[in-house]
């Protein structure tokens, strides 16, 4: 191993029974990774003092630092402090600062501290408290022989709030490289496509920059990582190469979501949008409305699953439905024109498809979809085939619909990569 | 420990970096738990042969069985077979059955097997193959000293398909109690409420039945667990007690979703529904449309975020909006009447609220919501206040709206527990 590694010890019966999916360790690893700190091993045990103690003893011997997550709560099951006191041969003593914290926490909730609450003020003698701005359980730092042990609560929001303090403790103990990471959110391009494309300009790619991926649904996150702040110009260089090559797929930095980006573009252009949804059943509109501030950009949406709804709500002609079927170019075209007219929106999208598992024909198999998007004067249509489960189909199509409106508004290629395969 | 415990060893760099949240171990634990098999420790390491080997050697010494998940793929990073061969002092040899499996897998995809594919046919001599019905990577069972080691692929769908075979191997090695678990899906009742209620008839609760919980969003799963099939009558007894006490909150057995249950009730009564959504922006409709077969029960939905949409699409009077504001009883009432009339649906729900973070007033703070539900002749309304983030607000309200329609159709108490607190 090149860099000193940290171990993670998670505790909780709910993690062993399968009742809870552990997302805390990914949160910790991502944050530590951004600071050049690597996790070498994760170990998870239930709320059993023997198992917890033997796991911590082993990890403390093998690693320069161990983060313990969970087991700091007020109940009898919460054993972390006790186990550490045993391992360090100290007593659990009431810490005045911790006591004040618990009392304040209760006072804010207008409750009297009970014995269970007050148990949280007892920590191993000689430890250093780690402040918890949200919850009653404080974390602490303590040395177990040569190993720095940091304790943290299992509640994800509380853990998140304490991460900066953890990083400070860890950097003091094991160094860390102060890596600088730039995250880019993309849509409509896959990991292997990005890798293939980059090969073409590998000679111009700055050496200091490592490219990483995190596949989300439906977005793909790219991570441009450099060893230190001195290499930030190389990071900029790499970013410029990516933007030149497939900038139309880049939604933004940080954690930008597709709907968030589309809302920003609409606001900038002072425009509103509408939706006419058959197979996605309101999902496209709900993705927009999930973002704060959506009232300024989406006032009306139509869920027209049935033919009757397409006629009554959007004015699609009965003859069009009869001649071409509900999943057809003429129908999505009329759906969009109807939605634009009736909502008064500037731009919109209409979608009709066969989400499955039933309803497919030889001519139009499950996964077939027709999309119309744009404005009254610049209306475009496309058909594609998406394989996968019903919900996967709906999620991919809904995301693509938002992206098509964004591309239309930003005057980017209208048939992006993810459609060209089927074009 | 009363029951012999199993260890789980997960491998993959993506699990250490935080790029992937591990849901496999929860899937394995849930399945094993249903068969009375318990996991004592989970250990996760990256794709590093030294770390993987030392972790497996340690676990094989401590536990009667170890499941290894991941590292069976075709790439150089996939080290599980190699590490096990080293530990058992055997050679990796080509297994004819495994070779045929890989060739068939490639043939179905109309690709020529490449060296990477064919690497997967090499397994430790003397192991027993575990069939993978979906992917190219086969699992295997092998003894490392006295410990049974089972290897499984990291792809969740492939792992899932192999779980029954794993259970068979484990039951042969460590026994298992053949526990019988009945899962119930509920909505609108919390873990602590259930526990409080059960206390009242604790004297009638059958001893053999253990009650467990799994909190989902928005549902709560109850698990009625008995040690063996001989205790199934006790399980039935416990179920009867719960049904008598809060049967209106029980959606169904297994994994029944709220929308799935509502669809079944609508189908049984041969009725259709509609939605008129402001603050949820299409989420209610999309929850229904996510379920296969939704076309029979939901033909039309309305997303009327703007006042103009409420007027134009639903016929809400301008004076009503002006006098009472968009978040008010008269407005949701008119929204629902308009939606029922224009869609021709039998029953429906209308919702208008302040999802936040902006838009709240002293009179109507963020989280305020008005709901109207029912039919033209039996229309009910209610207001409540939901605190939490924008998306939490939207998810809870959308679920409650589906539940209110279900309760109306099933003639259950119309103001359930989750509203009575605010009523």
Interface residues (C-beta under 8 A of the other chain):
Chain A: X1 X15 X16 X17 X18 X19 X20 X21 X22 X23 X25 X26 X27 X28 X29 X30 X31 X32 X33 X38 X39 X40 X41 X42 X43 X44 X45 X46 X48 X51 X55 X212 X213 X214 X215 X275 X277 X279 X280 X281 X282 X283 X284 X285 X286 X288 X289 X290 X292 X293 X294 X295 X298 X299 X300 X301 X302 X303 X304 X305 X306 X308 X309 X312 X313 X342 X343 X344 X355 X356 X357 X358 X359 X390 X391 X394
Chain B: X1 X15 X16 X17 X18 X19 X20 X21 X22 X23 X25 X26 X27 X28 X29 X30 X31 X32 X33 X38 X39 X40 X41 X42 X43 X44 X45 X46 X48 X51 X55 X212 X213 X214 X215 X275 X277 X279 X280 X281 X282 X283 X284 X285 X286 X288 X289 X290 X292 X293 X294 X295 X298 X299 X300 X301 X302 X303 X304 X305 X306 X308 X309 X312 X313 X342 X343 X344 X355 X356 X357 X358 X359 X390 X391 X394
